Amino acid sequence: MDGDRSPDFVLRYLAEVEALAEEVLAGRQQIVALDQKRNQNREALRALSKELAGSEKVMVCFGSMFVQLPNAKTKEMLQKDQALLNEEIASLREELKAKVSRLLEAQGQPELKGYNLKPLGSEEMWFIKKVLDG
């Protein structure tokens, strides 16, 4: 029997593929959870700007207790949290791309085409528009 096709080899291969797939799923779940929190923050910021704009102080829930904080301080905290969430989600998405590539490689499938594309920056877009306009 060929050494590459032994039951031990097949079991190791399947375990590796399963572990990589679990990492991909866990990363996706983490992104979804952070995105939900980001959406809740966005709703809270909108409420502070529109509905509670005239209020000096607002009630904020931290875990299982409510605290009364100044409206401006609450907005500032939420905006900082939004920035951190955006950074963490972007970082997790980059990690997820690498995990998906490793999974596809382990399965012997070709790498996804266009998966690692990055959007053009504002300077690059300006240059392209200038070239196209003549």
FENZI-V960787 format. One record per helix or strand of 3 or more residues. SS is the DSSP state (2 for helix, 1 for strand). FROM is the first residue (numbers start at 0). TO is the last residue. If there is no record, write none. Layout:
BEGIN
SS_FROM_TO + SS_FROM_TO
END
This chain:
BEGIN
2_2_4 + 2_6_48 + 1_56_61 + 1_64_69 + 2_70_105 + 2_121_132
END
